[in-house]
Amino acid sequence: MAPTQPLLDVLQLLEGRDINQVPVVAGDRLLGMITRDHLLRVLALKLELDMPGIRELPAPGLSQWPRVSSTP
């Protein structure tokens, strides 16, 4: 996934392929991983805080979200 991929697209990919995590890449560089659990927690928090625009939210860029995991 690109760091700009909308969160709902990422969630649909995870659910559709029945996988629990997906890499976030920019070109050939691995930026981190998005896990289904982390994604659902962030979406739930955003809904709880009544933040508008969830459909347009990009996937987590490292400057926007805490890193779930990365390569050393």
C-alpha positions in Angstrom: 0.0 0.0 0.0 1.1 3.5 -0.6 1.1 5.9 2.4 -1.7 7.9 0.7 -4.0 4.9 0.2 -7.4 5.6 1.9 -8.0 3.6 5.1 -11.2 2.0 3.9 -9.4 0.7 0.8 -6.8 -0.8 3.1 -9.4 -2.4 5.3 -11.3 -3.8 2.3 -8.0 -5.4 1.1 -7.3 -6.9 4.5 -10.8 -8.3 4.8 -11.1 -9.4 1.1 -7.9 -11.4 1.2 -8.3 -12.5 4.8 -4.9 -11.1 5.8 -3.9 -9.4 9.0 -1.3 -6.9 7.9 0.0 -5.1 4.8 3.2 -3.3 4.1 3.3 0.5 3.5 5.8 1.2 0.7 7.1 4.3 -1.1 8.8 3.1 -4.3 11.1 0.3 -3.3 11.3 1.4 0.4 9.3 -0.3 3.1 8.0 2.4 5.5 6.1 0.2 7.9 3.2 -2.2 8.3 -0.5 -1.6 8.9 -2.2 -4.3 10.9 -5.9 -5.0 10.8 -6.1 -4.5 14.6 -4.3 -1.2 14.6 -6.4 0.1 11.7 -9.7 -0.9 13.4 -8.6 0.8 16.6 -7.7 4.0 14.8 -11.0 4.0 12.9 -13.0 3.4 16.1 -11.2 6.2 17.8 -11.8 8.6 14.9 -15.5 7.6 14.9 -15.7 8.0 18.7 -14.2 11.5 18.4 -16.7 12.2 15.6 -14.0 13.2 13.2 -15.3 13.9 9.7 -13.8 12.6 6.5 -12.9 9.0 7.4 -13.4 7.9 3.8 -10.7 10.3 2.6 -8.1 9.6 5.3 -4.8 8.4 3.8 -3.2 5.3 5.1 -0.7 6.0 7.8 2.3 7.9 6.7 5.1 7.8 9.2 4.7 11.5 10.0 1.0 11.0 10.6 0.6 7.8 12.7 2.8 5.9 15.1 4.8 3.2 13.4 3.3 -0.3 13.9 6.5 -2.1 12.8 9.3 -1.6 10.4 12.5 -3.0 9.1 15.7 -2.4 11.2 
